[in-house]
Amino acid sequence: MTLLLTRSDLEALLDPAGCLDALRRGFMAGEGAAVARRVVGRLPGQGTATALLPGLIEEIPAYTVKVNAKFPGSRPALRGVVCLHDLGTGELLAQLDSATVTAWRTGLAAALGTHALARPDADAVAVIGAGAQAELVMRGLPELREVRRLTVCDLDAARAAGFAERHGERLGLSGDGAVAVAADPRDAVADAGIVVMATWARRPLLHAADVTRGTHLTSLGADEPGKAELSADLLEGARVVVDDVPLAVEMGVLAGAGLDVKHAAGTLRDLLCGQVPGRVKGSEITVYAPVGLPWQDLAVSWAAYRSACATGAGTEFDFLC
């Protein structure tokens, strides 16, 4: 039997602290011998078909294959499934809503990278792009550090206001300037020590002149060819950490800015394992810009599957009947 786990199932099963721990352990573990692949197929118009496979983490007896349809103009913009298979037999253990898995693994892995690279005293956060991935960054980051101020910017002013109100209340932020909405990304980041970007931008939203020294920026939007949130001059003057250097050069933040491998300081795995330093000095600008890796889908999917098996959540379905 295959367990079907919907968005509602996953939201009930997953918790930020547990997923942060699973992702941290995944970053520090091996991915197995198989070479992970990220395949992006362009469709007519703005849509893309994306597959990530296989998701592997040492000591987890399963693997994942994820297939997504990504359409920026749709709500939700991402639809698809994550297939969780038994590593020994190939049995299809579960199918999970990929939009939810992707938001949780991307947002919470970004929270880990943000916390690792931002100044220890940075507590003012600017969010540019108030969507599902930024939502999870802001659910994960307060598990790791205190957030005292929040500014939100989105093309949809109502969505920005809703995001700001929701997270301001959840974090207990009060007082003048503790929660704000900005109409322009440059205004949003003016006094922020941490900037979280999760947009569909195809030209840079921020340049070097827009960012104060000592700021950390997490850029989640540059995950496919043609997408870019940060300019080349900003990246050239920053310490840039990615999740996979070849992918960053091929289709990620470095590709979007026309930069090459020498502009990457290393990966978040390297940083968490102590193989490369994170922030070297307080005044430097740091950037975490992931593309997203298959094993991260497994980390979250396996946590959800184990919780579902323990609680009886989800719907059983037999594809072989």
Sequence and secondary structure as in RCSB ss.txt:
>XXXX:A:sequence
MTLLLTRSDLEALLDPAGCLDALRRGFMAGEGAAVARRVVGRLPGQGTATALLPGLIEEIPAYTVKVNAKFPGSR
PALRGVVCLHDLGTGELLAQLDSATVTAWRTGLAAALGTHALARPDADAVAVIGAGAQAELVMRGLPELREVRRL
TVCDLDAARAAGFAERHGERLGLSGDGAVAVAADPRDAVADAGIVVMATWARRPLLHAADVTRGTHLTSLGADEP
GKAELSADLLEGARVVVDDVPLAVEMGVLAGAGLDVKHAAGTLRDLLCGQVPGRVKGSEITVYAPVGLPWQDLAV
SWAAYRSACATGAGTEFDFLC
>XXXX:A:secstr
 EEEE HHHHHHH  HHHHHHHHHHHHHS   SS  EEEEEE STT EEEEEEEE  TT SEEEEEEEEE TTSS
SSEEEEEEEEETTT  EEEEEEHHHHHHHHHHHHHHHHHHHHS TT  EEEEES SHHHHHHHHHGGGTS   EE
EEE SSHHHHHHHHHHHHHHHT  STTSEEE SSHHHHTTT SEEEE    SS SB GGGS TT EEEE S  ST
T  SB HHHHHTSEEEES HHHHHHTSHHHHHT  GGGEEEEHHHHHTTSS S  STTS EEE     HHHHHHH
HHHHHHHHHHHT SEEE TT 
